[in-house]
Amino acid sequence: MSRPKAAGRSEVIPACFALWLAATHTVAGPAQTALADEWAEPMPLVEASLLLDADSHGSRIIVVGERGHVLTSNDRGAHWQQVTVPTRSTLTAVRIVGGDHAWAAGHDGLILHSDDGGFSWTRQHRSQEPDRPLLDVWFADPRRGMAIGAYGLLLSTEDGGRTWRDDLGNDEGAHANAIAEAPDGSLYIAGEFGSILRSDDRGRSWQRLPSPYHGSLFGLLALQDGSILVFGLRGHLFRSEDRGSTWQRIETGTAATLLTGLVRADGGIVIAGLNGVLMLSDDGGRRFQRRHLPDRRGIAALLELGSDQLLAVGDGGLTRIPARTSGAKASMTVDAR
């Protein structure tokens, strides 16, 4: 596959997430590659560092970010502990599977695995090409999973990560930024150049879907009613009710890049991104209200801590925000942790 050059592909992104998004637009040098052979160092203010993804199972939460930082909590985020992992490379994605198993992925094509709920980690994969970072990871069960990333990279495993097969995610080499599973078992990938892919056979083959946008898409949500939301640069947000065959643009009222989304237990939808933007919907993503964190910190991931609180992960670390923010002039106080 002939891969596009990194030069000339980047779009202007606010500096708060430059470290993360640079993974998809630049070639890592020898210094970054060397970090893959080191262990992450304990950091006193790690909870305030750049953190990029989070996942939860029951009361357990795992958060990952820059310099190989991995934080765990056993009490829904009341207390945090940094754990030691065999890398200082930036980690961009984490998934907990079945409670005990977890996978984290990031720069240098790294994939880390834990079989004890995130207390200890081992390295399962590292790319031979340092310019191919991984940006998201998905697992159906503790044996079958995928990791996706720059230049259409798609890795798959059927043995719990003991071996990884390098598959071709897309023939144009577009960065694959996010992967999600729909209630019907279909998988969707959103990425660069507005690329949207769907697999109806658990990732064995992929169909390119018509795209409503030609800029980068950084996230997607697969809703219980079968609808799909995709979102990305400059506040672009689209909704499909027919598995991606057609799309409707949803007005957001913001030019801030949208990076992550969450479907709450009560069915409410929250989509967030740079400049502390929060887009809230209570009608299945047909209409949204816009809010901002007071400090305008960028948000890379969201978790629901309970019926009344969310955990925002991103620029400046961990921030608790109220889950109930309905009303045209609802206040939003934050609790930075």
C-alpha positions in Angstrom: 0.0 0.0 0.0 1.3 3.4 -0.9 0.7 5.6 2.1 0.2 9.4 1.8 2.9 11.6 3.2 2.4 13.2 6.5 3.4 16.6 5.3 0.5 18.7 4.1 -2.2 16.6 5.7 -2.5 18.2 9.0 -5.3 20.7 9.8 -5.1 23.4 12.4 -5.8 22.0 15.9 -5.8 23.9 19.2 -2.6 23.2 21.1 -4.3 21.5 24.1 -4.5 18.3 22.1 -1.5 18.8 19.8 0.4 15.9 21.5 -2.4 13.5 20.8 -3.5 14.5 17.4 0.1 14.8 16.3 0.2 11.1 16.3 -2.0 11.1 13.2 -0.1 13.7 11.3 3.6 13.4 12.0 6.3 10.8 11.9 7.7 9.8 15.2 11.4 10.2 15.6 14.1 8.1 17.3 13.4 9.8 20.7 9.7 8.7 20.7 10.6 5.2 19.6 13.2 4.8 22.3 10.6 5.6 24.9 8.8 2.4 24.0 11.5 0.4 25.7 11.2 2.2 29.0 8.8 2.1 32.0 6.5 4.9 32.8 7.7 6.9 35.8 5.5 7.8 38.8 4.4 11.4 38.6 3.0 13.3 41.6 0.6 15.4 39.5 -0.4 12.6 37.1 -4.1 13.2 37.6 -3.6 16.7 36.0 -1.5 15.5 33.1 -2.8 15.0 29.5 -5.1 12.0 29.6 -6.7 10.6 26.5 -9.1 7.8 27.1 -11.0 6.0 29.9 -13.1 2.8 30.3 -15.0 1.3 33.2 -16.4 -2.0 34.5 -18.5 -1.9 37.6 -16.7 0.4 40.1 -13.3 0.0 38.3 -12.0 2.7 36.0 -8.8 2.7 33.9 -7.5 6.0 32.3 -4.5 6.3 30.0 -2.6 9.2 28.5 0.8 10.8 27.7 4.1 9.3 28.7 2.6 5.9 29.4 0.5 7.2 32.2 -2.1 4.6 33.4 -4.4 5.5 36.3 -6.8 3.1 38.0 -9.7 3.5 40.5 -11.7 0.9 42.3 -14.3 3.3 43.7 -15.8 5.0 40.7 -13.1 7.7 40.7 -13.1 8.7 44.3 -9.5 7.7 44.6 -6.8 7.1 41.9 -3.6 5.1 41.7 -0.9 5.3 39.0 0.3 1.9 38.0 3.6 0.9 36.3 3.5 0.0 32.6 6.3 -1.0 30.3 6.4 2.1 28.1 6.7 5.9 28.2 5.0 6.3 24.9 1.7 8.1 24.7 -1.3 5.8 25.2 -4.4 6.9 23.3 -7.0 4.2 23.9 -8.1 1.6 26.6 -10.8 -1.0 26.8 -11.9 -3.3 29.7 -13.2 -6.7 28.7 -15.0 -9.1 31.0 -13.8 -7.2 34.1 -10.3 -8.7 34.5 -8.9 -8.2 31.0 -7.9 -4.8 29.6 -6.0 -3.6 26.6 -4.3 -0.2 26.0 -2.9 1.1 22.7 -0.9 4.1 21.5 2.2 5.5 19.9 4.8 3.2 18.3 1.9 0.7 17.5 2.0 -0.4 21.1 -0.6 -2.7 22.6 -0.5 -3.4 26.3 -2.5 -6.1 28.1 -3.6 -6.6 31.7 -5.3 -9.8 33.0 -5.8 -8.5 36.5 -8.1 -5.5 36.0 -5.3 -3.1 35.3 -2.9 -3.6 38.2 -0.1 -5.0 36.0 0.6 -4.8 32.3 2.6 -6.6 29.6 3.5 -5.6 26.1 1.8 -7.6 23.4 2.7 -5.7 20.2 5.0 -3.0 19.0 5.1 -1.7 15.4 8.3 -1.9 13.4 7.3 1.4 11.8 7.3 4.2 14.4 5.1 6.4 12.4 2.0 4.2 12.8 0.4 5.0 16.1 -2.7 3.2 17.2 -5.7 5.4 18.1 -8.5 3.1 19.3 -9.1 -0.5 20.4 -12.1 -2.8 20.5 -12.8 -6.3 21.8 -15.8 -8.6 21.4 -14.6 -10.9 24.2 -11.2 -11.7 25.9 -10.0 -13.5 22.7 -11.2 -11.5 19.7 -10.3 -7.9 19.2 -8.9 -5.1 17.0 -6.7 -2.0 17.2 -6.9 0.7 14.6 -4.7 3.7 13.8 -2.7 5.9 11.4 -2.6 5.2 7.7 -5.5 2.8 7.8 -3.7 0.5 10.2 -5.9 -2.4 11.5 -4.6 -5.1 13.7 -6.7 -8.1 14.8 -6.3 -11.0 17.2 -8.3 -14.1 17.9 -6.1 -15.4 20.7 -6.3 -12.7 23.3 -3.5 -10.7 21.8 -0.8 -13.4 21.9 -0.6 -12.8 18.1 -1.7 -9.9 16.1 -2.5 -9.9 12.3 -1.8 -6.7 10.3 -5.0 -6.3 8.2 -5.7 -3.5 5.7 -8.2 -1.2 7.2 -8.7 0.9 4.1 -6.9 1.1 0.7 -6.5 4.9 0.8 -4.4 4.9 3.9 -6.8 7.3 5.7 -6.2 7.4 9.5 -8.7 5.3 11.4 -9.6 7.2 14.5 -12.5 5.4 16.2 -14.2 2.0 16.2 -17.6 1.2 17.8 -20.0 -1.8 17.8 -23.7 -1.4 17.1 -26.4 -3.3 18.9 -26.9 -5.5 15.9 -23.2 -6.6 16.1 -22.0 -4.5 13.2 -18.8 -2.6 13.5 -18.2 1.0 12.4 -14.9 2.9 11.9 -14.6 6.7 11.4 -11.5 8.4 10.2 -9.6 10.9 8.1 -11.0 12.4 4.9 -14.5 11.6 6.2 -14.0 7.9 5.8 -16.7 5.7 7.4 -16.5 1.9 7.2 -18.9 -0.8 8.3 -18.4 -4.5 8.9 -21.2 -7.0 9.1 -19.0 -10.0 9.8 -17.1 -8.9 12.9 -14.3 -7.2 11.0 -13.4 -9.9 8.5 -14.4 -7.5 5.7 -15.3 -3.8 5.5 -17.7 -1.8 3.3 -17.0 1.9 2.6 -20.1 4.0 3.3 -21.0 7.2 1.6 -19.7 10.1 3.6 -21.4 13.4 4.3 -18.1 15.2 5.1 -14.6 15.2 3.7 -12.8 16.4 6.8 -11.5 14.2 9.6 -14.0 12.4 11.8 -12.7 11.6 15.3 -15.6 9.8 16.9 -18.8 7.8 16.5 -21.7 6.5 18.6 -23.9 3.5 17.8 -27.3 4.0 19.4 -29.7 1.4 20.7 -32.3 2.3 18.0 -29.8 1.5 15.3 -28.9 5.1 14.5 -25.3 6.1 14.1 -23.7 9.4 15.0 -20.3 10.5 13.6 -18.5 13.7 14.5 -15.2 15.5 14.1 -13.5 18.7 12.9 -15.1 22.1 13.3 -18.1 20.9 15.1 -19.4 18.7 12.3 -22.0 16.1 13.5 -24.1 13.7 11.4 -26.8 11.2 12.1 -27.9 8.1 10.1 -31.0 6.0 10.6 -30.2 3.5 7.8 -26.8 2.0 8.9 -24.8 4.7 7.1 -26.5 4.7 3.7 -27.7 8.3 4.1 -26.8 11.1 6.6 -28.4 14.1 8.1 -26.3 17.0 9.3 -27.1 18.0 12.9 -26.6 21.6 13.9 -24.1 22.1 16.8 -23.6 25.8 16.9 -19.9 25.4 17.4 -16.7 25.2 15.3 -14.8 23.3 18.1 -13.6 19.9 17.1 -15.7 17.1 18.6 -13.6 14.1 19.8 -15.7 11.8 22.0 -19.2 10.8 22.9 -21.2 8.9 25.5 -24.7 7.4 25.7 -25.8 7.7 29.3 -27.8 5.0 31.2 -31.0 7.0 30.8 -30.5 7.3 27.0 -29.2 10.9 27.0 -26.3 11.6 24.7 -23.2 13.7 25.5 -20.7 14.6 22.8 -17.6 16.6 23.8 -14.3 18.0 22.4 -11.9 20.9 22.3 -12.5 24.2 24.1 -14.5 22.3 26.8 -17.5 22.0 24.5 -20.3 19.6 25.6 -23.2 18.8 23.2 -26.3 17.4 25.1 -29.3 15.5 23.5 -32.3 13.8 25.1 -34.0 12.9 21.8 -31.6 10.3 20.3 -29.2 12.8 18.8 -31.7 14.7 16.6 -31.1 18.0 18.4 -28.4 19.1 20.8 -27.9 21.9 23.4 -24.4 23.3 23.7 -22.5 23.8 27.0 -18.9 24.6 27.9 -16.7 23.7 30.8 -15.9 27.0 32.6 -12.2 26.5 32.2 -12.6 25.5 28.5 -10.4 22.4 29.0 -10.5 20.1 26.0 -12.2 16.7 26.5 -10.9 13.5 25.0 -13.1 10.9 26.8 -16.2 10.7 29.0 -17.5 8.2 31.6 -20.7 8.2 33.5 -19.9 8.0 37.3 -23.6 7.8 38.3 -26.9 9.4 37.6 -25.7 12.9 38.6 -22.0 13.0 37.5 -19.7 12.5 34.5 -15.9 12.1 34.4 -14.3 14.2 31.7 -10.8 13.1 30.7 -8.5 15.3 28.7 -6.4 18.4 28.8 -5.5 19.1 32.4 -6.4 15.5 33.5 -9.6 14.4 35.3 -12.6 16.7 35.7 -16.0 15.8 37.3 -19.0 17.5 35.8 -22.7 17.3 36.5 -24.6 14.9 34.3 -27.8 16.9 34.6 -27.3 20.1 32.6 -30.7 20.6 31.0 -32.3 24.0 30.7 -31.2 26.9 28.5 -29.1 28.5 31.2 -28.1 25.6 33.3 -25.0 26.2 35.4 -22.0 23.9 35.2 -19.6 23.7 38.1 -16.6 21.4 37.9 -14.5 19.4 40.3 -11.0 19.0 39.0 -9.3 15.9 40.3 
